[in-house]
Amino acid sequence: MRLIIRFFVVLATVSISPVVFAGSDFTAAAREEIKVKSVSPEIQEQLNKATPEERKSLEAAMHTGSLFVQQHFDGNAYDTSSENQDWFNEVAPLITLNIDSWAEQYGDFSDESIKIGTTDFLATRLTCPEVSLISVQQDDHVIDLIYRTKSVGVLIDTHGYYTYGFNSESAGQIYELRLALDEDSALVNEVIPIDKWRTWSYNTAIAYIQSMIKSAPYVLTRKQAENPNKKQVAAEVSEYKKSTRRNHIVTIEEIKKSAAKYCK
């Protein structure tokens, strides 16, 4: 899957919309780290007691679920923009809905507004990439799969200038995801997360920040855009980018430190 980062430079005012996490090549390697690492003993016993036909149906659903979990935790599952061909290649084959119905139902995953001190920030929940399958239920031709992992904190959009920070206040909280799959096709009918807060695995966030370090966009203020002293503007932009990169390196280390504590 290849997500697309929409980089752009605006020569306007300092007012900037928060970045929308869409996808890009930056998550290709990170996605491989998102895995269903364990299955509960109850599920294993359930499989052992199932008839061959039932077991085949359950295992097909579990296989689809494992693939979809990767798409959920790197955000690609909900990026149905026309330029994201990877949604069609990697998500569409896993679901029963067409793109219009899917976008209508799942187009409102977004960053959450949180208050740190006296300041409001937009934040993305970050989780461990190791996911556990804790429950499988069959009922009325539907197979429900429930996955669980832990939060390591939140990625904060600090200024709206593609600059990010990290806060570990919510670290350690349980995050659950339920998928309802069609028993016959073993495709996802419905996604039932605990909320509509955009949620990424922490390694996906690190890959995204690393892409910012390599090529950080910059939005000129109106004053800079109108300043005839281009050398001064260039110096200001250069210093800002250096400062931003330093901050991003610190942010990555903070994420890794929290992950080391909660992702075991």
Beta strands, then each sheet from edge to edge (+ up, - down):
strand 1: 35-39
strand 2: 112-116
strand 3: 119-127
strand 4: 130-139
strand 5: 142-157
strand 6: 164-167
strand 7: 174-182
strand 8: 188-193
strand 9: 199-201
sheet 1: 1+ 4+ 5- 3+ 2-
sheet 2: 1+ 4+ 5- 6+
sheet 3: 1+ 4+ 5- 7+ 8-
sheet 4: 1+ 4+ 5- 3+ 9+
end
